[in-house]
Amino acid sequence: MTRVIEWLISLLIVVALFVAIGLFLPASRSVSHSVETNRPMATVNDILSGFTRFSDWNALINHDPRMQIDVTGPANGVGAKLGFRSNDRAVGEGSWELVEFVPGERIVYSVDNNARGENKKMTFEFERTGQRKQNVKITQTYDIDYGWDLIGRYAGMYVTDNIGEDIKLGLGKFSNLLATIPRFDYSQHEAEFAFVDVPAANVLSATATAKRSNDEIALAMTNQLKWIETVMEANDLEAAGPLRIITNEFGADAYGFDVVLPVRKEGTGPAEESTDESADESAAEAPATEEGAEGEQAAEGEGEYDAQIVQPRVGLKDALDSTTMPERLEVKIEDGRNGAQNPVLYLQVPAHRAAVTTYVGPSPGLARVRDLVRAWAMVNGAETADRPYEDYRIEIKDMLSETAEFQVYWPVRVNGEVPSPAVQLVPEPVEEERGAPPQVGEAASEAAAETEAEGDAAPAEAEAGSAE
């Protein structure tokens, strides 16, 4: 009996010490770490204010790469929420929800997980640093309240080691991610950016190389376009979209590009509105079924060369059917007078996804806009591939005008796959000389590889031109 009493007294002493020490432990904990980057504030804001690239920088995914993730709410900003569930008990289930966003200053996430404590907040604060205030210092802070939860207060003794290590790991991953994104501030660009689905098309294409002179480039474009127009006239074809210029090589002394024009059989474009009264009467008598409405929409859209805007989400999961090609045209390409070799090729370009924006201004500014498109695409979870291109909304002679308008595209991967290459149909490629049809795609892959290899090694003058 004496030993039982002694054991109870010892237990009471331990409990009393546990309570007494717990009462003196902090009722809340906070741990923070910082990292500095030379990337624009817009790049930092856009990555951290949404979940598009969450798994590329956050340490949570390191604990269980197979955890289930569900994103709801807007793509960026207050209300964006990521829920997670893991079979690993150490991770469990919970969520991150963005509850406060002050661009350029602060981003606050409310965190819910299996750990003890309440009012868990993950805060990112930004401060401009450096001699010209071009760098950004990112401070990530985790705050948690335990209140009168004494066990929680003891658990808080390990927050610095557990959560603190995750913060340091996450900031390290974030810094590495930023290093892969070109240093261009797309927030200074007036037009909006978007992902679009570009439909497959029949095109006529002619390759050219010119010195880095506005006059030389315009002359080369005009000459190749004349060859294309000659082929169109000989084959009863018409333009099915704006002139497209695809960049093959943009060097210090020379500019290599393809002049491309979408084409279709003459007279097969969208039908004009009928003025025939009998046609109007027949249309009025026809039953307005859903199937009929869909058919009308399809007929109206046939022959159009417009891209469908796709809102960026967490990853690009919607696959494009790049195997569906337009109906093949009957095209003959003959050499010019005096045996001049015709540079025109007839190609079929598969459907693909691309990042796009509008640019208004002289054509020499397109080089920088291409880099802005690429940077924006990467921030929003896409990986660029193939070659960038522009649709000219003006004539070549007006390309240096302050009001010249261009649509700037850069194809992106879908589900990790690069866009399918264009298929050359006429002249039929000779494997020994030109290679199989994929030769067009190989050139594209090489150009893309060179562009991506340059990455941060963009010309210093181009970086200086980007508004930080």
Secondary structure in CASP SS format (residue, H / E / C, confidence):
PFRMAT SS
TARGET T0000
AUTHOR 0000-0000-0000
METHOD secondary structure of the structure
MODEL  1
M C 1.00
T H 1.00
R H 1.00
V H 1.00
I H 1.00
E H 1.00
W H 1.00
L H 1.00
I H 1.00
S H 1.00
L H 1.00
L H 1.00
I H 1.00
V H 1.00
V H 1.00
A H 1.00
L H 1.00
F H 1.00
V H 1.00
A H 1.00
I H 1.00
G H 1.00
L H 1.00
F H 1.00
L C 1.00
P C 1.00
A C 1.00
S E 1.00
R E 1.00
S E 1.00
V E 1.00
S E 1.00
H E 1.00
S E 1.00
V E 1.00
E E 1.00
T E 1.00
N C 1.00
R C 1.00
P C 1.00
M H 1.00
A H 1.00
T H 1.00
V H 1.00
N H 1.00
D H 1.00
I H 1.00
L H 1.00
S C 1.00
G E 1.00
F C 1.00
T C 1.00
R C 1.00
F H 1.00
S H 1.00
D H 1.00
W H 1.00
N C 1.00
A C 1.00
L H 1.00
I H 1.00
N H 1.00
H H 1.00
D C 1.00
P C 1.00
R C 1.00
M C 1.00
Q E 1.00
I E 1.00
D E 1.00
V E 1.00
T E 1.00
G C 1.00
P C 1.00
A C 1.00
N E 1.00
G C 1.00
V C 1.00
G C 1.00
A C 1.00
K E 1.00
L E 1.00
G E 1.00
F E 1.00
R E 1.00
S C 1.00
N C 1.00
D C 1.00
R C 1.00
A C 1.00
V C 1.00
G C 1.00
E E 1.00
G E 1.00
S E 1.00
W E 1.00
E E 1.00
L E 1.00
V E 1.00
E E 1.00
F E 1.00
V E 1.00
P C 1.00
G C 1.00
E C 1.00
R E 1.00
I E 1.00
V E 1.00
Y E 1.00
S E 1.00
V E 1.00
D E 1.00
N C 1.00
N C 1.00
A C 1.00
R C 1.00
G C 1.00
E E 1.00
N E 1.00
K E 1.00
K E 1.00
M E 1.00
T E 1.00
F E 1.00
E E 1.00
F E 1.00
E E 1.00
R E 1.00
T E 1.00
G C 1.00
Q C 1.00
R C 1.00
K C 1.00
Q C 1.00
N E 1.00
V E 1.00
K E 1.00
I E 1.00
T E 1.00
Q E 1.00
T E 1.00
Y E 1.00
D E 1.00
I E 1.00
D E 1.00
Y C 1.00
G C 1.00
W C 1.00
D C 1.00
L H 1.00
I H 1.00
G H 1.00
R H 1.00
Y H 1.00
A H 1.00
G H 1.00
M H 1.00
Y H 1.00
V H 1.00
T H 1.00
D H 1.00
N H 1.00
I H 1.00
G H 1.00
E H 1.00
D H 1.00
I H 1.00
K H 1.00
L H 1.00
G H 1.00
L H 1.00
G H 1.00
K H 1.00
F H 1.00
S H 1.00
N H 1.00
L H 1.00
L H 1.00
A H 1.00
T C 1.00
I C 1.00
P C 1.00
R C 1.00
F C 1.00
D C 1.00
Y H 1.00
S H 1.00
Q H 1.00
H C 1.00
E C 1.00
A C 1.00
E C 1.00
F E 1.00
A E 1.00
F E 1.00
V E 1.00
D E 1.00
V E 1.00
P C 1.00
A C 1.00
A E 1.00
N E 1.00
V E 1.00
L E 1.00
S E 1.00
A E 1.00
T E 1.00
A E 1.00
T E 1.00
A E 1.00
K E 1.00
R C 1.00
S C 1.00
N H 1.00
D H 1.00
E H 1.00
I H 1.00
A H 1.00
L H 1.00
A H 1.00
M H 1.00
T H 1.00
N H 1.00
Q H 1.00
L H 1.00
K H 1.00
W H 1.00
I H 1.00
E H 1.00
T H 1.00
V H 1.00
M H 1.00
E H 1.00
A H 1.00
N C 1.00
D C 1.00
L E 1.00
E E 1.00
A E 1.00
A C 1.00
G C 1.00
P C 1.00
L E 1.00
R E 1.00
I E 1.00
I E 1.00
T E 1.00
N E 1.00
E E 1.00
F E 1.00
G C 1.00
A C 1.00
D C 1.00
A E 1.00
Y E 1.00
G E 1.00
F E 1.00
D E 1.00
V E 1.00
V E 1.00
L E 1.00
P E 1.00
V E 1.00
R E 1.00
K E 1.00
E C 1.00
G C 1.00
T C 1.00
G C 1.00
P C 1.00
A C 1.00
E C 1.00
E C 1.00
S C 1.00
T C 1.00
D C 1.00
E H 1.00
S H 1.00
A H 1.00
D H 1.00
E H 1.00
S H 1.00
A H 1.00
A H 1.00
E H 1.00
A C 1.00
P C 1.00
A C 1.00
T C 1.00
E H 1.00
E H 1.00
G H 1.00
A H 1.00
E H 1.00
G H 1.00
E H 1.00
Q H 1.00
A H 1.00
A H 1.00
E H 1.00
G H 1.00
E C 1.00
G C 1.00
E C 1.00
Y C 1.00
D C 1.00
A C 1.00
Q E 1.00
I E 1.00
V E 1.00
Q C 1.00
P C 1.00
R C 1.00
V C 1.00
G C 1.00
L C 1.00
K C 1.00
D C 1.00
A C 1.00
L C 1.00
D C 1.00
S C 1.00
T C 1.00
T C 1.00
M C 1.00
P C 1.00
E C 1.00
R C 1.00
L C 1.00
E C 1.00
V C 1.00
K C 1.00
I C 1.00
E C 1.00
D C 1.00
G C 1.00
R H 1.00
N H 1.00
G H 1.00
A C 1.00
Q C 1.00
N C 1.00
P C 1.00
V C 1.00
L E 1.00
Y E 1.00
L E 1.00
Q E 1.00
V E 1.00
P C 1.00
A C 1.00
H E 1.00
R E 1.00
A E 1.00
A E 1.00
V E 1.00
T E 1.00
T E 1.00
Y E 1.00
V E 1.00
G C 1.00
P C 1.00
S H 1.00
P H 1.00
G H 1.00
L H 1.00
A H 1.00
R H 1.00
V H 1.00
R H 1.00
D H 1.00
L H 1.00
V H 1.00
R H 1.00
A H 1.00
W H 1.00
A H 1.00
M H 1.00
V H 1.00
N C 1.00
G C 1.00
A C 1.00
E C 1.00
T E 1.00
A C 1.00
D C 1.00
R C 1.00
P C 1.00
Y E 1.00
E E 1.00
D E 1.00
Y E 1.00
R C 1.00
I C 1.00
E C 1.00
I H 1.00
K H 1.00
D H 1.00
M C 1.00
L C 1.00
S C 1.00
E C 1.00
T C 1.00
A C 1.00
E E 1.00
F E 1.00
Q E 1.00
V E 1.00
Y E 1.00
W E 1.00
P E 1.00
V E 1.00
R C 1.00
V E 1.00
N C 1.00
G C 1.00
E E 1.00
V C 1.00
P C 1.00
S C 1.00
P C 1.00
A C 1.00
V E 1.00
Q E 1.00
L E 1.00
V E 1.00
P C 1.00
E C 1.00
P C 1.00
V C 1.00
E C 1.00
E C 1.00
E C 1.00
R C 1.00
G C 1.00
A C 1.00
P C 1.00
P C 1.00
Q H 1.00
V H 1.00
G H 1.00
E H 1.00
A H 1.00
A H 1.00
S H 1.00
E H 1.00
A H 1.00
A H 1.00
A H 1.00
E H 1.00
T H 1.00
E H 1.00
A H 1.00
E H 1.00
G C 1.00
D C 1.00
A C 1.00
A C 1.00
P C 1.00
A H 1.00
E H 1.00
A H 1.00
E H 1.00
A H 1.00
G H 1.00
S C 1.00
A C 1.00
E C 1.00
END
